[in-house]
Amino acid sequence: MKKLSLIVLLCLVGLLSFAQTNSNTITLREDNIEEILKAMTIEEKVSLLVGGPGNLVPGAAGYTREIERLGIPMTVLADGPAGLRIRPTREGTDQTFYCTGFPTSTLLASSWDVALMEYVTQAMGNEVLEYGVDVLLAPGMNLHRNPLCGRNFEYYSEDPLLSGKMAAAYVRGIQKNGVGTSIKHFAANNQEINRLENDARVSNRALRELYLKNFEIAVKEGKPWTVMSSYNKLNGEYTQQKHGLLTTVLRDEWGFDGIVMTDWGCKENTVKSVKAGNDLMEWGNQVEIDRILAAVNSGEISQEELDRNVRNMLNYIVKTPHFRHYNYSNKPDLKAHAQVARKAAEESIILLKNEERLLPLEKGCYRKVALYGVASVDFVGIGTGSGEVNTTHIANMQEAMTEAGFTLDENLAEYYRQYVNQQQTIDKMEQSNRWKYRNIREELAVSVKAIGLQAKENNVAIVVIGRNAGEGTDRTLKDDFELSATERELLQNVSTAFHALCKPVIVVLNIGGVIETASWKHLADAILLPWSPGQEGAHAVVDILTGKVNPSGKLPMTFPVEYMDIPSSRNFPYTWDMTKGRKGERKNVDYTDYGENIWVGYRYFLTNREVSYPFGYGLSYTTFDYSKPKVKADKDGFIATITITNTGKVTAGREVVELYVAAPDGGLEKPARELKAFAKTKLLAPGESETLTMKVSAYEMASFNEEHSAWETAAGTYKVLFGASSVDIRSTASFNFKKVQSWEVHDVLGNPKD
Ligand code: BGC
């Protein structure tokens, strides 16, 4: 008997240890996710839904947690969008970890060139991979609802189609490297002031047609690995806790199959976020683990809900380089990528004005340059906040002009250099951190007498106007959207002195967002708009000044005459006082009514007001002819072809063709026309032509009918307009839809009045 019990005991021990070894050997593979789910304890599952600490890549924004037992690696998340944001130096090594500062999103969108976007982000994604990061927290793609939003430089456009197509291309380019993206901030995060709590109150029509439309395009055409839910509320509920947004719309309607993560921070009601379909809490904190665990134990979060989110996480993890044990080099080819950054800026910079064909400058005549503006030295390459990239350098206009062989007025150059050096020393002493918003270095006054002398001694004046912008606060109307008194005076005095001697004045707008131009643009003969063009952008500006490159960028938003012309300005915190009113009830701070509804940007301006520069506008050094277009339509949509010819005699150039559709009258009130497609020619030699093809589906032409919760295309005659800008229509065609078509969607986004 004793012997028998000993044998039984031994067998039991054997079985137990077999079971243990067996469970120890289950490790995550692409094809055993369900098995892994079964092997995970509740605690392990919960830990995967909450980000954790890490130091794999110093300076990365966040991590997901490792579960060593199951071979689930930690993964690394780091910021973009103008390049990878990590810390450039590390303790214990002399090696550096700088990244390339590519042009900001607003400039890349100005290229209207999806192929260029993909080319740029393919290089950017290589840095993500080679520095050991799994997901780039980019692109930012909130619409430019109002020019004062502090993060507009990280975003693309006032138009959802342009924004969506650019974001999709961005995602494809990054993800070609086998790393992920996180399109952000989903959704309606259109102001920085009180961004953590602000309740965006938006109609379903404006949401569907504008604020969600760009995300819809990016999800369907880019297939991002992850989406970042925003901080703010939308119609009364935090977006990260809105089931209708994160599950019904994003997954059920659009087919998103990746993970949703929160923007960085910890909100109350983590349980609601989990249930809504927010898979990952970032940056992640113990209290969130505790809350989720308690809710799973009490049954408030069901096993299915928990498993659904964990399954999403595992499906994400098996795609990552860390899961593949990718042996990253920490040595991306920064030299090659600098060239990509330069080309990207060259192909995107916008020429706003060019009187008497001043540009390109003939170097022989304009060798001696008086270069004005603090930003000629303190050039704004990117912006501040999580979107800032740690680059080895940011080229400035002084360097770039000198390198291109121009002779700068040395006294003037030294005057600016000294001031900027001083300011930078002060900055260093103050240890300015990423949250310190430095919108503008105050411009330096130059005396009338000095300008008079400079006008005599130089052939041309270039005035660089600089604006920085960044995360955490919005821009101001005074001294930011509008020129400061010193800037105005400088421009006026330079213009008077140089023009008196028949010498030209060029303005370079090194800005992160739209500024007022109508009141002063007559003072300049030429205006170039490079936005914040990245580390090599100053060289690209000079390449355009000299004609080495022919500009081909066009505006991705409208430049209004005055700030108050913009319909959303009445509902934007351009003047605000946090101390006024009761917390929770402060207009434009605690809540923002998107009262302008769908009348954003050119949708409003086309029929309502004069502008300074219209949406889609940009000049070239050559001219283009638009042929008579062909439009072939059936009930599913249409295909349009148009031939563009470079009619200039000397300069090769590229043209952006913007296709707008004007819907028939009747039914819903609609904008006069809306952008439905665009294409850019290759570099056309003088006399050369190219035929462009653009395809638009019936669904893409639909407007959103709130009463029916459906997209609808009206029956009748549609006009197809081919424009060099939203107001410069060169060629038209039309077609007919015999029947109304509609696509019903779920009514789950809440109501602004709820
Ligand atoms: C920003 C995100 C960023 C995150 C991580 C947040 O404050 O809103 O855009 O990705 O921080 O740095």
Residues whose N, C-alpha, C, O or C-beta is under 5 A from the ligand:
A	BS01	BGC	A61 D79 L137 D263 W264 S386
